[in-house]
Amino acid sequence: MSAEREQEMLELTAAYALGALSPEEMRAFESWLATSPAGQREVAEYREVGALMALDAGASPGAAASPDLRQRVIERATSQKARSLPASKVRTGSLVWIGLAASLVAVAGLGLQQRALRQQLAVQTTSIAALEATIATREARLATREAELNSILDPNVQLTRMGTPGSREPVVQLFWNRRSNLVLIHAFQLTPAVATRAYQLWFIPKHGNPIPSVTFNTEADGHGLVQQIKVPEGMELTAAAITEEPAGGSPQPTTTPFLVGTLSAS
């Protein structure tokens, strides 16, 4: 057991001796107590205080605590756990036992209060960590959106639309930066492909077969975004197309393109 946990349990000994713990707390405390000599001593001493208070408050005639027990209780009452009773003013009358009772209750309350504060701190720490994670996620999303906007608003970008904007059919926007020769595709209203399937982008040259590019999928709301797609060089491209393929993609289309857009020559 860690030193911090040991100290936390020791702070509950007074509350345990007074019977101020909940059943759940009592079970946990007694489990710890069985293996803690220090805890056993603490509980025994607090119970001795309770025994002496009971004797002084009205025990049967002739009943008395042993001198060594009474002396240990007085010494404990004048220690740090009972600072409110200086040794120079300790008496064995009723005022002493009232002071001992108040000290014992105060120590028990302090232990429970410290435990409650630790629990509150743990909850607050968890809440702060969750808030920081949420902020980090939002910052990452904002950074992605900013990069997307920068790509779209660059004066060197040409836009090609696949599909009919304003309809309920799937639409893919292809933003081609002619200077960097990179493409960004933005899909919406495109139902996500099943786990074993994916959507694939193709570049269609003026002469030759379709050139395979990236595979992607959309979110549950039908939106998808893929950036930094390299455009084939050294040939004239006339169109771009989207097909549904196996999840790993295909070297040649295995289905008929369901979206096609014309690419400008310059």
The 8 nearest C-alpha neighbors of each residue, nearest first, counted from 0:
[[1, 4, 5, 2, 3, 31, 6, 35],
 [0, 2, 4, 3, 5, 6, 7, 8],
 [1, 3, 5, 4, 6, 0, 7, 8],
 [2, 4, 6, 1, 5, 7, 0, 8],
 [5, 3, 7, 1, 6, 2, 8, 0],
 [6, 4, 2, 8, 3, 7, 1, 9],
 [7, 5, 9, 3, 4, 8, 2, 10],
 [8, 6, 4, 10, 5, 9, 3, 114],
 [7, 9, 5, 11, 10, 6, 4, 28],
 [10, 8, 6, 11, 12, 7, 38, 5],
 [9, 11, 110, 7, 8, 12, 6, 13],
 [12, 10, 110, 14, 8, 9, 13, 15],
 [13, 11, 15, 14, 9, 42, 10, 16],
 [14, 12, 107, 16, 15, 11, 106, 17],
 [13, 15, 107, 19, 17, 11, 12, 16],
 [16, 14, 18, 12, 17, 13, 20, 19],
 [15, 17, 13, 14, 18, 46, 42, 12],
 [18, 16, 14, 15, 19, 13, 107, 104],
 [19, 17, 15, 16, 20, 14, 21, 25],
 [18, 20, 14, 17, 15, 21, 16, 107],
 [21, 19, 25, 24, 18, 15, 14, 22],
 [20, 22, 24, 23, 25, 19, 18, 26],
 [23, 21, 25, 24, 26, 20, 27, 19],
 [24, 22, 26, 25, 21, 27, 20, 28],
 [25, 23, 21, 27, 26, 22, 20, 28],
 [24, 26, 28, 22, 23, 27, 20, 21],
 [27, 25, 29, 23, 28, 24, 30, 22],
 [26, 28, 30, 24, 25, 29, 31, 23],
 [27, 29, 25, 31, 30, 26, 32, 24],
 [30, 28, 32, 26, 31, 27, 25, 33],
 [31, 29, 27, 28, 32, 33, 26, 34],
 [30, 32, 28, 29, 33, 34, 35, 27],
 [33, 31, 29, 35, 34, 30, 38, 28],
 [32, 34, 31, 30, 35, 29, 39, 36],
 [35, 33, 32, 31, 36, 30, 38, 39],
 [34, 36, 32, 38, 37, 33, 39, 31],
 [37, 35, 39, 38, 40, 34, 32, 33],
 [38, 36, 40, 35, 39, 41, 9, 32],
 [37, 39, 41, 35, 40, 36, 32, 9],
 [38, 40, 36, 42, 37, 41, 43, 32],
 [39, 41, 43, 37, 38, 42, 44, 36],
 [42, 40, 38, 44, 39, 43, 37, 45],
 [43, 41, 45, 39, 44, 12, 40, 16],
 [44, 42, 40, 46, 41, 45, 39, 47],
 [45, 43, 47, 41, 46, 42, 40, 48],
 [46, 44, 48, 42, 47, 43, 16, 13],
 [45, 47, 49, 43, 48, 44, 16, 42],
 [48, 46, 50, 44, 49, 45, 43, 51],
 [49, 47, 45, 51, 46, 50, 72, 52],
 [48, 50, 46, 52, 47, 51, 53, 45],
 [49, 51, 47, 53, 48, 52, 46, 54],
 [52, 50, 54, 48, 53, 49, 55, 47],
 [51, 53, 49, 55, 54, 50, 96, 56],
 [52, 54, 56, 50, 51, 55, 49, 58],
 [55, 53, 58, 51, 52, 56, 57, 50],
 [54, 56, 52, 53, 57, 51, 58, 93],
 [57, 55, 53, 54, 52, 58, 93, 96],
 [58, 56, 55, 54, 59, 53, 60, 52],
 [57, 59, 54, 56, 62, 53, 55, 60],
 [58, 60, 62, 61, 57, 54, 63, 55],
 [61, 59, 62, 58, 57, 63, 54, 55],
 [60, 62, 63, 59, 58, 54, 64, 57],
 [63, 61, 60, 59, 58, 54, 64, 55],
 [64, 62, 61, 65, 54, 55, 51, 58],
 [63, 65, 69, 66, 68, 51, 62, 54],
 [64, 66, 68, 67, 69, 63, 70, 51],
 [67, 65, 69, 68, 70, 64, 71, 63],
 [66, 68, 70, 69, 65, 71, 64, 72],
 [69, 67, 71, 65, 70, 66, 72, 64],
 [68, 70, 66, 72, 67, 71, 73, 65],
 [69, 71, 67, 73, 68, 72, 66, 74],
 [72, 70, 74, 68, 73, 69, 75, 67],
 [71, 73, 75, 69, 74, 70, 76, 48],
 [74, 72, 76, 70, 75, 71, 69, 77],
 [73, 75, 71, 77, 72, 76, 70, 78],
 [76, 74, 72, 78, 77, 73, 71, 80],
 [75, 77, 81, 73, 74, 78, 72, 99],
 [76, 78, 74, 86, 75, 81, 84, 85],
 [77, 79, 75, 80, 76, 81, 82, 74],
 [80, 78, 82, 81, 77, 75, 76, 83],
 [79, 81, 78, 82, 76, 106, 102, 75],
 [82, 80, 76, 79, 102, 83, 77, 78],
 [81, 83, 79, 84, 80, 77, 78, 85],
 [82, 84, 81, 85, 102, 77, 98, 76],
 [85, 83, 82, 77, 81, 86, 89, 76],
 [86, 84, 87, 88, 77, 83, 82, 89],
 [85, 87, 77, 89, 88, 84, 74, 76],
 [86, 88, 85, 89, 84, 90, 77, 73],
 [89, 87, 86, 85, 90, 84, 95, 77],
 [88, 90, 86, 87, 95, 84, 85, 91],
 [89, 91, 92, 95, 88, 94, 93, 73],
 [90, 92, 95, 89, 93, 96, 94, 73],
 [93, 91, 90, 94, 95, 96, 55, 89],
 [92, 94, 96, 95, 97, 91, 55, 56],
 [95, 93, 97, 96, 92, 98, 90, 91],
 [96, 94, 98, 93, 97, 90, 92, 91],
 [95, 97, 99, 93, 98, 94, 52, 100],
 [98, 96, 94, 100, 99, 95, 93, 101],
 [99, 97, 95, 101, 96, 100, 102, 94],
 [98, 100, 96, 102, 97, 101, 103, 95],
 [101, 99, 97, 103, 98, 102, 96, 104],
 [100, 102, 98, 104, 99, 103, 105, 97],
 [103, 101, 105, 99, 81, 100, 104, 98],
 [102, 104, 100, 106, 105, 101, 99, 107],
 [103, 105, 107, 101, 102, 106, 108, 100],
 [106, 104, 102, 108, 107, 103, 101, 109],
 [107, 105, 109, 103, 108, 104, 102, 13],
 [108, 106, 14, 13, 104, 110, 105, 109],
 [107, 109, 105, 111, 106, 110, 112, 104],
 [108, 110, 112, 106, 107, 111, 105, 113],
 [109, 111, 10, 11, 113, 107, 112, 108],
 [110, 112, 114, 108, 109, 113, 115, 107],
 [113, 111, 109, 115, 114, 110, 108, 116],
 [114, 112, 116, 110, 115, 111, 109, 117],
 [113, 115, 117, 111, 116, 112, 110, 118],
 [116, 114, 112, 118, 117, 113, 119, 111],
 [115, 117, 119, 113, 118, 114, 120, 112],
 [118, 116, 120, 114, 115, 119, 121, 113],
 [117, 119, 121, 115, 116, 120, 114, 122],
 [120, 118, 116, 122, 121, 117, 123, 115],
 [119, 121, 117, 123, 118, 122, 124, 116],
 [120, 122, 124, 118, 119, 123, 117, 125],
 [123, 121, 119, 125, 120, 124, 126, 118],
 [124, 122, 126, 120, 125, 121, 127, 119],
 [125, 123, 121, 127, 126, 122, 120, 128],
 [126, 124, 128, 122, 123, 127, 129, 121],
 [127, 125, 123, 129, 124, 128, 130, 122],
 [126, 128, 130, 124, 129, 125, 123, 131],
 [127, 129, 131, 125, 130, 126, 124, 132],
 [130, 128, 132, 126, 127, 131, 133, 125],
 [131, 129, 127, 133, 132, 128, 126, 134],
 [130, 132, 134, 128, 133, 129, 135, 127],
 [133, 131, 135, 129, 130, 134, 136, 128],
 [134, 132, 130, 136, 131, 135, 129, 137],
 [135, 133, 131, 137, 136, 132, 138, 130],
 [134, 136, 132, 138, 133, 137, 131, 139],
 [137, 135, 133, 139, 134, 138, 132, 140],
 [136, 138, 140, 134, 139, 135, 141, 133],
 [137, 139, 141, 135, 140, 136, 134, 142],
 [140, 138, 142, 136, 137, 141, 135, 143],
 [139, 141, 137, 143, 142, 138, 144, 136],
 [140, 142, 138, 144, 143, 139, 145, 137],
 [141, 143, 145, 139, 140, 144, 138, 146],
 [144, 142, 140, 146, 141, 145, 147, 139],
 [143, 145, 147, 141, 146, 142, 148, 140],
 [144, 146, 142, 148, 147, 143, 141, 149],
 [147, 145, 149, 143, 144, 148, 150, 142],
 [148, 146, 144, 150, 145, 149, 143, 151],
 [149, 147, 151, 145, 150, 146, 152, 144],
 [148, 150, 146, 152, 147, 151, 153, 145],
 [151, 149, 147, 148, 153, 152, 146, 183],
 [150, 152, 148, 149, 153, 147, 174, 156],
 [153, 151, 149, 150, 148, 154, 156, 155],
 [152, 154, 155, 156, 150, 151, 149, 176],
 [155, 153, 156, 152, 157, 151, 176, 150],
 [154, 156, 153, 176, 177, 178, 157, 175],
 [157, 155, 176, 175, 154, 153, 174, 177],
 [156, 158, 175, 174, 176, 159, 155, 177],
 [159, 157, 174, 173, 175, 160, 156, 172],
 [158, 160, 173, 172, 260, 174, 262, 161],
 [161, 159, 172, 260, 171, 173, 162, 158],
 [162, 160, 260, 171, 259, 258, 170, 172],
 [161, 163, 170, 258, 169, 160, 164, 171],
 [162, 164, 166, 165, 170, 161, 168, 160],
 [165, 163, 166, 162, 170, 160, 168, 167],
 [164, 166, 163, 167, 168, 170, 162, 169],
 [167, 165, 168, 164, 163, 169, 162, 170],
 [166, 168, 169, 165, 188, 164, 163, 170],
 [167, 169, 166, 170, 188, 163, 162, 189],
 [170, 168, 189, 188, 187, 162, 167, 171],
 [169, 171, 162, 187, 161, 186, 163, 188],
 [172, 170, 186, 161, 185, 160, 173, 187],
 [171, 173, 160, 185, 184, 159, 161, 186],
 [172, 174, 184, 159, 158, 183, 160, 175],
 [175, 173, 158, 183, 182, 157, 156, 184],
 [176, 174, 182, 157, 156, 177, 181, 173],
 [177, 175, 156, 180, 181, 155, 178, 179],
 [176, 178, 180, 179, 155, 175, 156, 181],
 [177, 179, 180, 176, 155, 181, 156, 175],
 [178, 180, 181, 176, 177, 155, 175, 182],
 [181, 179, 177, 176, 178, 230, 229, 175],
 [182, 180, 229, 228, 176, 179, 227, 230],
 [183, 181, 175, 228, 174, 227, 176, 229],
 [182, 184, 226, 174, 225, 173, 227, 228],
 [185, 183, 173, 225, 172, 224, 174, 186],
 [184, 186, 224, 172, 171, 223, 173, 183],
 [187, 185, 171, 223, 222, 170, 172, 224],
 [186, 188, 222, 221, 189, 170, 169, 223],
 [187, 189, 221, 169, 190, 222, 170, 168],
 [190, 188, 221, 169, 187, 191, 186, 222],
 [189, 191, 221, 188, 192, 217, 219, 220],
 [192, 190, 217, 216, 221, 218, 189, 219],
 [191, 193, 197, 196, 216, 190, 194, 198],
 [194, 192, 196, 195, 191, 197, 246, 216],
 [193, 195, 196, 192, 246, 197, 191, 245],
 [194, 196, 246, 193, 245, 197, 192, 247],
 [197, 195, 246, 245, 193, 194, 192, 244],
 [198, 196, 246, 244, 192, 243, 216, 215],
 [197, 199, 243, 215, 214, 242, 216, 244],
 [198, 200, 214, 242, 241, 213, 243, 215],
 [199, 201, 241, 212, 213, 240, 214, 211],
 [202, 200, 211, 240, 212, 210, 239, 209],
 [201, 203, 239, 210, 209, 238, 204, 240],
 [202, 204, 209, 238, 239, 236, 237, 210],
 [205, 203, 236, 206, 237, 235, 207, 202],
 [206, 204, 237, 236, 235, 203, 207, 234],
 [207, 205, 204, 208, 235, 203, 234, 236],
 [208, 206, 204, 205, 209, 203, 210, 234],
 [207, 209, 210, 203, 204, 206, 251, 205],
 [210, 208, 203, 202, 201, 211, 204, 207],
 [209, 211, 202, 201, 203, 208, 212, 251],
 [212, 210, 201, 250, 209, 200, 202, 251],
 [211, 213, 200, 201, 210, 199, 214, 202],
 [214, 212, 200, 199, 215, 211, 228, 248],
 [213, 215, 199, 198, 248, 197, 200, 212],
 [216, 214, 198, 197, 199, 213, 217, 225],
 [215, 217, 197, 191, 198, 192, 223, 218],
 [216, 218, 223, 191, 222, 221, 219, 189],
 [217, 219, 221, 220, 222, 223, 191, 216],
 [218, 220, 221, 191, 217, 190, 222, 189],
 [221, 219, 218, 222, 188, 190, 217, 187],
 [222, 220, 189, 188, 190, 187, 218, 217],
 [223, 221, 187, 217, 186, 218, 220, 188],
 [224, 222, 217, 186, 185, 218, 187, 216],
 [223, 225, 185, 184, 186, 226, 222, 183],
 [224, 226, 184, 183, 185, 223, 227, 228],
 [227, 225, 183, 228, 182, 184, 224, 147],
 [226, 228, 181, 182, 183, 229, 225, 184],
 [229, 227, 182, 181, 226, 183, 230, 213],
 [228, 230, 181, 227, 182, 180, 231, 212],
 [229, 231, 180, 181, 232, 228, 182, 202],
 [232, 230, 229, 233, 234, 202, 210, 180],
 [233, 231, 234, 230, 235, 180, 229, 236],
 [232, 234, 231, 235, 236, 230, 204, 180],
 [235, 233, 232, 236, 204, 231, 205, 206],
 [234, 236, 204, 205, 237, 233, 264, 206],
 [237, 235, 204, 203, 205, 238, 234, 262],
 [236, 238, 262, 204, 205, 203, 261, 235],
 [239, 237, 261, 262, 203, 260, 236, 202],
 [240, 238, 202, 260, 201, 203, 259, 261],
 [239, 241, 259, 201, 258, 200, 256, 260],
 [240, 242, 200, 258, 256, 199, 257, 201],
 [243, 241, 256, 199, 198, 257, 254, 244],
 [242, 244, 198, 197, 199, 254, 196, 241],
 [243, 245, 197, 196, 248, 198, 242, 246],
 [246, 244, 196, 248, 247, 197, 195, 249],
 [247, 245, 196, 197, 195, 248, 244, 194],
 [248, 246, 245, 249, 214, 197, 244, 196],
 [247, 249, 245, 246, 244, 214, 199, 250],
 [248, 250, 251, 252, 244, 247, 245, 211],
 [251, 249, 211, 252, 248, 210, 209, 253],
 [250, 252, 249, 253, 211, 209, 210, 208],
 [253, 251, 254, 249, 250, 242, 255, 244],
 [252, 254, 251, 244, 255, 249, 243, 242],
 [255, 253, 252, 242, 256, 243, 244, 257],
 [254, 256, 257, 242, 253, 252, 243, 241],
 [257, 255, 242, 241, 258, 240, 254, 259],
 [256, 258, 242, 241, 255, 259, 240, 243],
 [259, 257, 241, 161, 240, 256, 162, 260],
 [260, 258, 240, 161, 239, 241, 256, 257],
 [259, 261, 161, 239, 238, 160, 159, 240],
 [262, 260, 238, 237, 239, 263, 159, 259],
 [263, 261, 238, 237, 264, 260, 159, 236],
 [262, 264, 265, 261, 237, 157, 236, 238],
 [263, 265, 262, 237, 236, 235, 261, 238],
 [264, 263, 177, 262, 157, 235, 236, 155]]
